[in-house]
Amino acid sequence: MADSEQSGPVKVGIGLIRRDGQFLVRQRPPGSIMAGVWEFPGGKCERGEDPREATLRECLEETGLVIRVERLRQRFDHHYPHAWVELSYFDCSTLEPSAQPKPETGFRWVDTGALARLTFPGANESILEELVREAQSPRPGRPTPPSY
């Protein structure tokens, strides 16, 4: 058993930053673990930090954006070949509605429907399905388009 598994999972906070039907994502850079797959901003908790705090810090560090963490959407453990992680996914928004990520970060806004066509780490599958399903559901107060 790996040392990380003996001490428990690595706690990770992930920001699902939504704006106008889009989410902030980027492709992992060459040379990183799972290079080329897409990811939401976030990262490992530092000593004494909870996943919510890590999400706020990591999103600022990775994107340059100040965000609001609105609610915990899901938390679960996942075993990758390289690590055992406890993933906490938070619904988030930017404090400044028109704020853009720093260009050098690689983060960009992607339509919710397009998320399903991108390759994310396996642990993201249930979150992606949920986000796409929500985007396809009619919202209260919004007319339902006719089906022919």
N, C-alpha and C positions, 0 to 999 in steps of 0.2 A: 504494500500500500504506500502511495506517495506521501511525503511529509504533509503536503497541503490537505490531503484527505484525512489524516490523523487529527489535525487541528480544526477541522471543520471547513465549510466552504468559504471562499473569498467573497465578501459582500460587495455588490456592485449597484450603483444607482444610475438609472437610465432615464433621460428626458425625452418624452414624446412631445416635442414642441410643435404645436399646431397653429396654423394661421391661414384663414381663407381657404379651407379645404386642402391645405398642403402641410407636409411635415418636413422638418429639417433633417437631412441625411447626408452622408458622404461615403465614398469608397475608401476602404482601408488602404493605406499606402504600401507600395512595394517594400518588402523586408520586414513587415509587421506580421504578427500571427494572423492567419486567415486573410492575407493580403488579397485585395481585389473584391472582397465581399462588401456589401453595404452595411452601414451601422447608423444608429441613432447616437446623439452625443451622450456622454456619461463615462463613468469609470469606477475604479476601485475606491472603497472607503479608506481613508487614512486613519491612523490610530486615533480613537476617541470620536470618530465621526460616524453619524448614522447615514443610511442611504439617501435620505432627503437632502441632507447637507452636502453629501458627495455629489449629488445631481446638480445642485446650485453651483458648486465650485467648479466641477468638471465642465459644465456647459459654458461658464464664463471663460475658463481656460482654453477650451477647445474651439469655441465659436466667437468669443468676444462679446457675446450677448448676455445681458442681464435678464433673467427669466423669473417667472412666478411659478412655483410648484403648486398645482391646484389639488391634486388627489393621487393617492396610490391606486393604480389601476390593477396591477397584478404583482405578486411576489411568488417565486418558485425557485427550486434548486435545479441545476442542470449540470450534467457531467460531460465535459469535453475531453478529448484525449489528453490535452495539456493542462486541464484544471477542473476543479469542482467549484462552481460558483452559485451564489444565491443572488438572483437577479430581481431587483425592485424597479418596476416600470411606473413612472409618474406622468400623468397628464400635466402638460406645462404650456405656458404662453410667454411671449416676449412682453416686457413692460412697455416698450416703445413699439406701437403697432407697425411702423414702417421700417423697423431696424433690420439690417442685413448682416449676415455673418461676415467676418473678415475674409476677403477673397483668398488669402493664402491658406486658409484652413481646409478648403475643399468642400465645406458644407454648402448645400444648396437646398432650395425649397422644391419639393417634388409632390405632384398631385397624389392624393391618397390612392386613387385607382391604379396609379403606376407602381405603387409599392410592391404589389403582387408579382410584377414582372422583373423585379430586381432580386439578386441573390443575397440574402442575409444569412447570418449564422443560424444554425438549426434551432437554437433556443427561441428565436424570434417568431417562429411559425404561428403559434396561437395568437400572439399579439397582432401580427400582420392580418390574419384572418378576421380578427375582431374589428380592427380599424377599417378594413375594406368593407366588411358587412355593415358597420355603422354608417359609412359614407353612402352606401346604397339604399339605406332605409329612409323612408320619408320622415321628415321632421315635423313635430306638432306645429300647426299653424301654417304649414307650407303645403300648397296644393300637390296632390299626387298626380303625376303625369298619367294620361290614359294609356291603357295597354290594348293593343290591337291584335 
